[in-house]
Amino acid sequence: MTTRRLRDGPDARAEAALVLQAGGIVAFPTDTVYGIAVSLDTPGGIERLFAAKQRPPDKAIALLIADLAQAADIGELNAAATALAETFWPGGLTLVIPQRADRWLPVALTGDPTIAHPKVGLRVPDHAAPRAIARAVGPLPTTSANRSGEPEAGDAEELDAQLGAALDLIVDGGAANGGPASTVVDTTVDPVVILREGAISLEAIDRCLASAHLPGVGR
């Protein structure tokens, strides 16, 4: 059975928000690959994402967000995180920041329920679709649209073939842009540490921090 599919645009994004608010799983394009997401308010939603990918829920999932203001509602942004976000968002940068003590998040989001002081990964993608949906629904727990161990889906057809049975809606944005994954920077330590180098180079991170009169990346 083919999953319901809508061509990306304002109507499709609005419908995606409704599906997510009703507890569904939605696939949409980002600036790199397609992602699948649920609403933070969906009980067991993150576990459903892992089930769709056929992967055990032992790794953290990043939240795609609309803007810096939404980041501040989720976590605590220090000077380094703020400087990096203002420079590289929207774009290929995921910031790991401390979860706000007064903000509830699902335990499954961090990938380790034993963590005393949870951290969360946040990214503002350089694509209007996930930003619009996040603006309507809130931060979106999102993971790449593929079965564990298989290549990321390059378009809606591949996505439907891999994961269609687990999805409630596909926002079809054509072929994925591809390119390197986001660079992941842990800003909970001083100096910051790059956990994964990707779209944003270590040198660019260092330049940004230096311009803000902050220590460079820890080596």
VOGU-152914 format. One line per field, with one value per residue: x, y, z of N, C-alpha, C, O in turn. Coordinates in pm, whole numbers, plus 50000, padded with zeros to 5 digits. Example, Ala and Ser with C-alpha at 12.3 -4.5 7.8 and 13.67 -1.06 7.14 Angstrom:
<nodes>
n_x = [51319|51285]
n_y = [49431|49775]
n_z = [50780|50708]
ca_x = [51230|51367]
ca_y = [49550|49894]
ca_z = [50780|50714]
c_x = [51320|51290]
c_y = [49670|50003]
c_z = [50780|50787]
o_x = [51424|51341]
o_y = [49668|50114]
o_z = [50846|50804]
</nodes>
This chain:
<nodes>
n_x = [50085|50062|50203|50036|50099|50219|50294|50566|50508|50318|50058|50107|50289|50134|49946|50115|50184|49937|49906|50123|50055|49841|49960|50096|50354|50575|50738|50983|51160|51497|51781|51979|51927|51623|51408|51249|50989|50835|50590|50697|50516|50393|50312|50550|50651|50917|51027|50877|50988|51240|51158|51048|51278|51396|51590|51762|51671|51915|52064|52106|51859|51843|51687|51503|51461|51288|51412|51651|51527|51352|51534|51632|51418|51429|51686|51992|52176|52504|52772|52935|52767|52565|52706|52790|52543|52425|52592|52597|52342|52045|52159|52427|52486|52482|52408|52505|52360|52292|51994|51719|51640|51379|51233|51044|51140|51118|51254|51372|51488|51755|51895|52007|51880|51992|52138|52230|52228|52078|52162|52093|52060|52044|51924|51891|51765|51868|51637|51315|51088|51109|51156|50922|50733|50826|50791|50517|50449|50638|50965|51115|51165|51383|51502|51717|51571|51558|51598|51777|52117|52085|52112|52039|51718|51681|51479|51118|51006|51194|51192|50929|50936|51117|51023|50752|50529|50540|50484|50277|50245|50406|50598|50668|50953|51096|51413|51659|51897|52140|52491|52733|52681|52554|52779|52861|52866|52972|52871|52861|53088|53403|53695|53475|53385|53426|53211|53142|53272|53148|52945|53023|53339|53616|53793|53629|53456|53642|53720|53483|53446|53677|53628|53432|53571|53627|53743|53908|53828|53842|54113]
n_y = [49880|50217|50495|50790|51084|51412|51690|51899|52206|52494|52387|52112|52113|52220|52015|51810|51900|51869|51590|51506|51621|51465|51232|51088|50958|51134|51191|51404|51638|51749|51973|51798|51497|51296|51303|51135|51197|51260|51404|51570|51540|51299|51000|50748|50801|50841|50591|50462|50568|50446|50184|50189|50223|49988|49960|49932|50136|50293|50514|50868|51102|51377|51699|51871|52210|52531|52781|52995|53092|52886|52694|52797|52754|52488|52411|52507|52767|52850|53097|53005|52825|53001|53179|53005|52912|53148|53202|52976|52868|52892|52564|52321|52231|52073|52132|52027|52065|52147|52012|52211|52253|52293|52197|51949|51652|51360|51063|50882|51039|51114|50881|50746|50657|50678|50904|51175|51451|51548|51584|51748|51729|51980|52125|52368|52327|52397|52426|52498|52340|52153|52352|52507|52317|52252|52498|52506|52278|52239|52152|51886|51549|51378|51153|50998|50896|50591|50234|50071|50030|50046|50250|50605|50719|50852|50987|51039|50806|50597|50624|50554|50287|50177|50249|50291|50151|50221|50485|50780|50998|51140|51413|51532|51638|51612|51504|51428|51660|51564|51539|51622|51506|51684|51881|51795|51948|51953|52157|52156|52131|52285|52373|52367|52059|51875|51632|51503|51565|51738|51898|52157|52284|52210|52423|52640|52643|52708|52965|53107|53093|53225|53481|53555|53584|53355|53038|52809|52504|52208|51983]
n_z = [50000|49909|50071|50183|50002|49961|49761|49841|50004|50122|50189|50219|50428|50633|50656|50734|50989|51120|51107|51262|51509|51566|51637|51444|51216|51015|50706|50562|50347|50410|50432|50365|50368|50349|50634|50912|51141|51462|51684|51980|52184|52149|52297|52341|52091|51997|52032|51838|51607|51607|51585|51330|51180|51236|51435|51745|52027|52116|52076|52075|51955|51740|51767|51530|51475|51460|51491|51665|51895|51960|52030|52271|52432|52482|52573|52749|52641|52614|52582|52372|52234|52152|51985|51780|51683|51591|51381|51208|51175|50981|50889|50842|51115|51422|51751|52068|52371|52721|52856|52954|53298|53370|53163|53022|52860|52655|52797|52624|52432|52477|52450|52660|52953|53205|53243|53443|53403|53145|52797|52486|52133|51890|51586|51330|51029|50690|50524|50421|50476|50711|50902|50896|50975|51230|51349|51367|51516|51715|51851|51667|51708|51513|51267|51022|50711|50664|50665|50927|50856|50583|50282|50300|50200|49877|49750|49742|49642|49694|49969|50034|49955|50137|50398|50394|50508|50774|50788|50803|50642|50361|50283|49985|49849|49618|49478|49724|49860|49944|50023|50286|50625|50914|51112|51441|51748|52076|52318|52587|52725|52809|52658|52366|52197|51899|51797|51568|51258|50981|50761|50837|50882|51107|51114|51044|51263|51464|51377|51410|51689|51776|51678|51850|52076|52226|52361|52135|51952|52146|52152]
ca_x = [50000|50141|50179|49985|50211|50181|50406|50607|50454|50246|49948|50164|50350|50024|49890|50214|50168|49816|49933|50212|49979|49751|50039|50150|50493|50581|50867|50994|51297|51579|51885|52070|51851|51489|51399|51118|50973|50712|50576|50749|50404|50337|50364|50619|50678|51057|51042|50819|51086|51340|51094|51035|51411|51443|51714|51735|51676|52031|52137|52026|51798|51845|51563|51504|51387|51259|51499|51728|51436|51301|51644|51640|51305|51461|51812|52067|52278|52611|52823|52983|52651|52496|52787|52787|52409|52402|52676|52580|52202|52017|52269|52472|52546|52403|52465|52468|52350|52222|51848|51673|51589|51235|51171|51030|51167|51113|51380|51430|51551|51899|51955|52057|51794|52064|52211|52177|52208|52062|52199|52006|52115|51950|51969|51799|51806|51858|51526|51195|50984|51116|51144|50780|50662|50869|50729|50377|50432|50739|51084|51079|51259|51397|51613|51723|51463|51610|51612|51911|52211|52060|52137|51927|51633|51716|51358|50997|50983|51280|51145|50807|50973|51185|50957|50615|50432|50550|50462|50141|50246|50534|50605|50756|51029|51184|51537|51730|52017|52260|52598|52779|52595|52586|52885|52803|52955|52929|52899|52844|53223|53482|53642|53380|53445|53354|53180|53142|53296|53067|52926|53096|53474|53675|53851|53521|53413|53746|53714|53365|53471|53777|53566|53352|53668|53607|53845|53884|53783|53932|54179]
ca_y = [50000|50338|50595|50918|51169|51545|51769|51999|52341|52534|52296|51986|52137|52234|51882|51736|51942|51806|51447|51493|51653|51352|51117|51014|50971|51207|51205|51530|51667|51847|52024|51689|51377|51294|51263|51097|51267|51254|51514|51544|51510|51167|50897|50640|50839|50820|50447|50426|50601|50341|50063|50207|50204|49855|49981|49945|50277|50311|50634|50990|51159|51522|51773|51978|52323|52638|52898|53003|53109|52754|52627|52847|52697|52348|52391|52622|52805|52934|53191|52933|52774|53114|53229|52908|52910|53272|53201|52862|52830|52753|52500|52187|52229|52024|52172|51951|52160|52089|52029|52298|52176|52310|52156|51804|51587|51215|51001|50814|51135|51121|50753|50685|50704|50690|51030|51262|51585|51517|51675|51732|51782|52068|52178|52442|52288|52499|52386|52562|52245|52116|52469|52544|52216|52270|52621|52477|52165|52239|52077|51757|51437|51341|51066|50981|50812|50467|50122|50061|49958|50070|50390|50698|50732|50969|51057|50986|50668|50511|50635|50474|50147|50133|50276|50332|50089|50282|50629|50829|51100|51181|51544|51501|51755|51574|51437|51485|51734|51487|51616|51572|51521|51802|51875|51790|52014|51946|52285|52140|52127|52405|52421|52280|51943|51827|51490|51453|51671|51718|52010|52274|52238|52248|52556|52738|52651|52782|53107|53165|53108|53328|53612|53585|53591|53233|52935|52728|52366|52124|51878]
ca_z = [50000|49898|50174|50134|49965|49917|49711|49940|49989|50243|50225|50265|50559|50728|50677|50813|51128|51173|51124|51377|51630|51590|51680|51330|51173|50888|50639|50490|50303|50480|50346|50328|50334|50407|50773|50964|51269|51540|51778|52115|52273|52118|52387|52271|51953|51961|52017|51709|51504|51604|51533|51185|51122|51276|51508|51888|52070|52203|52037|52087|51834|51741|51744|51430|51532|51366|51505|51788|52007|51996|52099|52408|52507|52508|52644|52799|52543|52666|52484|52255|52159|52090|51874|51670|51627|51515|51261|51117|51158|50941|50821|50878|51248|51535|51878|52187|52482|52834|52863|53063|53411|53381|53037|53010|52733|52671|52837|52508|52342|52498|52421|52784|53061|53332|53248|53548|53347|53002|52689|52370|52009|51820|51457|51243|50894|50584|50435|50476|50517|50853|50988|50904|51054|51369|51400|51396|51608|51818|51814|51609|51712|51372|51229|50877|50658|50607|50758|50982|50772|50442|50246|50316|50082|49798|49709|49804|49596|49774|50106|50044|49943|50259|50525|50372|50599|50906|50778|50783|50537|50304|50218|49872|49804|49508|49514|49837|49821|49977|50085|50417|50742|50994|51213|51575|51842|52216|52384|52732|52781|52778|52530|52297|52130|51781|51807|51430|51161|50863|50668|50886|50914|51235|51099|51047|51403|51536|51340|51474|51833|51793|51655|51969|52187|52304|52332|52018|51970|52222|52076]
c_x = [50088|50102|50126|50100|50159|50306|50436|50555|50376|50136|50002|50225|50243|49961|49986|50203|50047|49839|50022|50138|49880|49826|50102|50299|50493|50724|50869|51139|51366|51684|51986|51991|51706|51498|51260|51108|50840|50704|50637|50638|50343|50394|50427|50659|50822|51086|50985|50914|51192|51283|51081|51168|51467|51579|51682|51753|51790|52115|52044|51970|51803|51705|51587|51411|51375|51362|51569|51638|51380|51408|51650|51526|51333|51582|51876|52181|52380|52664|52870|52868|52580|52574|52781|52650|52383|52481|52633|52437|52132|52137|52310|52546|52445|52476|52413|52474|52280|52071|51813|51609|51437|51162|51165|51063|51159|51250|51449|51507|51703|51969|52011|51976|51865|52137|52146|52145|52199|52111|52105|52074|52010|52010|51856|51840|51786|51758|51398|51093|50996|51106|50998|50703|50698|50807|50584|50360|50522|50859|51051|51189|51265|51517|51607|51623|51522|51604|51757|51999|52191|52084|52013|51849|51664|51597|51237|50969|51066|51233|51022|50840|51036|51096|50807|50515|50431|50511|50314|50132|50390|50517|50712|50823|51123|51309|51605|51857|52144|52365|52632|52675|52637|52706|52819|52905|52895|52970|52880|52979|53298|53630|53548|53457|53360|53336|53176|53166|53221|53064|53004|53233|53517|53731|53745|53466|53512|53739|53596|53389|53574|53718|53478|53438|53647|53715|53806|53842|53888|53988|54216]
c_y = [50124|50438|50724|51015|51302|51619|51881|52137|52374|52438|52165|52002|52153|52098|51796|51772|51877|51658|51424|51519|51543|51224|51038|51035|51032|51207|51335|51552|51762|51897|51917|51568|51393|51249|51214|51150|51235|51383|51474|51499|51372|51062|50783|50674|50811|50671|50399|50458|50493|50211|50071|50182|50065|49864|49993|50089|50304|50432|50754|51031|51310|51578|51874|52088|52434|52751|52895|53019|52975|52673|52668|52795|52553|52332|52522|52651|52897|53023|53121|52883|52887|53166|53135|52905|53033|53274|53096|52812|52934|52693|52369|52180|52179|52061|52081|52046|52092|52113|52124|52216|52184|52265|52004|51759|51436|51157|50938|50909|51134|50990|50683|50736|50721|50822|51124|51402|51570|51628|51649|51794|51859|52115|52255|52412|52401|52453|52435|52462|52207|52236|52510|52445|52229|52396|52596|52376|52175|52157|51933|51654|51376|51251|51043|50876|50691|50357|50115|49976|49977|50217|50477|50708|50862|51050|50987|50842|50570|50508|50546|50325|50094|50137|50303|50277|50154|50429|50661|50933|51122|51318|51530|51628|51724|51505|51508|51553|51653|51576|51563|51593|51645|51776|51882|51845|52006|52075|52277|52132|52252|52367|52320|52169|51906|51676|51425|51572|51639|51842|52135|52227|52282|52390|52666|52755|52735|52931|53177|53191|53218|53467|53654|53589|53474|53132|52854|52586|52288|52013|51762]
c_z = [50000|50006|50112|50115|49915|49872|49811|49904|50115|50284|50280|50404|50666|50758|50760|50961|51193|51199|51246|51507|51666|51627|51567|51309|51033|50836|50561|50446|50400|50382|50306|50278|50381|50552|50804|51106|51333|51623|51913|52210|52249|52212|52307|52129|51911|51945|51884|51594|51493|51550|51381|51115|51151|51343|51656|51934|52167|52166|52047|51951|51847|51722|51633|51480|51428|51370|51641|51910|52053|52069|52245|52494|52549|52598|52685|52702|52608|52554|52357|52169|52086|51970|51754|51603|51541|51384|51159|51103|51072|50869|50885|51010|51350|51663|51989|52305|52599|52823|52977|53173|53421|53255|53031|52869|52755|52705|52716|52417|52355|52463|52543|52902|53194|53346|53350|53494|53196|52910|52572|52248|51933|51688|51390|51100|50794|50478|50500|50531|50665|50945|51005|50991|51201|51430|51440|51508|51730|51771|51775|51630|51572|51352|51079|50831|50585|50712|50804|50890|50624|50409|50271|50186|50009|49750|49771|49763|49678|49919|50128|50040|50071|50382|50514|50471|50736|50907|50757|50673|50492|50240|50110|49821|49690|49559|49631|49789|49844|50042|50222|50525|50820|51084|51351|51674|51983|52284|52535|52802|52737|52775|52465|52224|52009|51792|51669|51338|51033|50777|50708|50933|51053|51228|51104|51189|51483|51505|51407|51621|51859|51776|51772|52094|52285|52270|52210|52054|52050|52135|52168]
o_x = [50179|49984|50166|50188|50066|50410|50345|50560|50367|50120|49949|50214|50260|49928|49943|50213|50053|49796|49998|50157|49841|49765|50157|50362|50422|50819|50768|51231|51301|51678|52072|51988|51672|51584|51164|51205|50746|50799|50628|50665|50251|50514|50364|50696|50846|51160|51038|50920|51229|51350|51102|51172|51572|51671|51585|51842|51768|52225|51922|52028|51770|51617|51680|51299|51440|51394|51549|51669|51363|51378|51670|51537|51269|51581|51824|52272|52348|52609|52847|52870|52539|52515|52769|52640|52328|52441|52632|52413|52156|52209|52240|52657|52336|52592|52293|52580|52214|52027|51873|51534|51374|51042|51269|51020|51191|51350|51572|51584|51773|52091|52058|51999|51805|52193|52026|52046|52300|52103|52046|52138|51898|52130|51741|51941|51700|51790|51377|51018|50900|51053|50955|50618|50611|50775|50533|50266|50487|50855|50970|51298|51165|51622|51504|51593|51534|51604|51849|51962|52273|52078|51900|51905|51672|51610|51251|50915|51013|51233|51013|50780|51012|51092|50742|50425|50332|50505|50238|50025|50482|50431|50831|50759|51218|51310|51608|51918|52243|52333|52569|52593|52742|52732|52730|53017|52781|53089|52882|52985|53261|53686|53544|53576|53237|53434|53203|53090|53228|53167|53048|53241|53464|53719|53768|53434|53473|53750|53608|53356|53560|53754|53451|53387|53649|53774|53688|53824|54008|53916|54273]
o_y = [50136|50463|50762|51028|51306|51612|51948|52179|52292|52410|52112|51913|52104|52069|51719|51685|51833|51606|51331|51447|51529|51120|50931|51118|50986|51222|51374|51492|51846|51867|51943|51541|51493|51169|51245|51147|51189|51460|51358|51427|51333|51036|50727|50585|50762|50631|50306|50385|50452|50137|49972|50126|50028|49788|50059|50158|50334|50450|50744|51000|51366|51511|51955|52062|52433|52810|52803|52966|52953|52594|52584|52793|52501|52250|52631|52570|53007|53025|53170|52897|52871|53195|53180|52897|53023|53341|53122|52721|53053|52763|52313|52128|52235|52026|52060|52102|51990|52222|52116|52122|52092|52291|51938|51820|51389|51198|50941|50864|51150|50989|50570|50848|50772|50850|51149|51463|51579|51747|51542|51899|51811|52141|52212|52466|52488|52444|52417|52496|52227|52224|52543|52485|52218|52399|52656|52386|52124|52098|51867|51669|51327|51271|51065|50781|50690|50384|50149|49866|49930|50302|50429|50704|50968|51166|50888|50764|50469|50403|50474|50245|49980|50043|50333|50349|50144|50491|50583|50955|51123|51336|51519|51714|51798|51452|51631|51512|51671|51675|51469|51684|51703|51663|51965|51794|52047|52100|52379|52128|52317|52332|52203|52181|51904|51601|51306|51668|51528|51887|52210|52138|52377|52467|52772|52866|52821|53014|53290|53298|53295|53560|53773|53594|53491|53140|52833|52553|52301|51955|51663]
o_z = [50082|50031|50002|50201|49834|49936|49860|49788|50206|50403|50378|50488|50778|50873|50845|51048|51308|51302|51324|51605|51781|51648|51592|51375|50944|50913|50501|50503|50463|50263|50220|50158|50444|50589|50734|51182|51268|51630|51953|52307|52320|52207|52217|52053|51801|51855|51823|51496|51383|51479|51311|51005|51099|51313|51692|51884|52284|52218|52031|51847|51952|51667|51641|51522|51324|51267|51720|52016|52173|52157|52333|52617|52640|52690|52660|52685|52652|52444|52247|52047|51971|51866|51640|51481|51432|51289|51039|51024|51090|50797|50968|51015|51364|51681|52002|52336|52580|52786|53085|53147|53473|53240|53034|52771|52864|52647|52707|52332|52255|52447|52531|52947|53288|53452|53346|53534|53126|52942|52561|52259|51914|51679|51392|51053|50810|50360|50620|50624|50739|51055|51116|51070|51288|51549|51535|51588|51837|51663|51840|51574|51520|51415|51015|50903|50463|50832|50729|50851|50545|50499|50264|50077|50070|49713|49842|49842|49727|49984|50227|50113|50110|50460|50614|50514|50809|51013|50700|50616|50573|50154|50140|49760|49665|49670|49637|49690|49773|50107|50270|50519|50795|51125|51374|51684|52005|52306|52604|52925|52639|52879|52503|52195|52017|51796|51655|51339|50982|50726|50621|51018|51109|51323|51162|51231|51561|51595|51454|51673|51954|51849|51792|52206|52407|52162|52183|52172|52025|52054|52123]
</nodes>
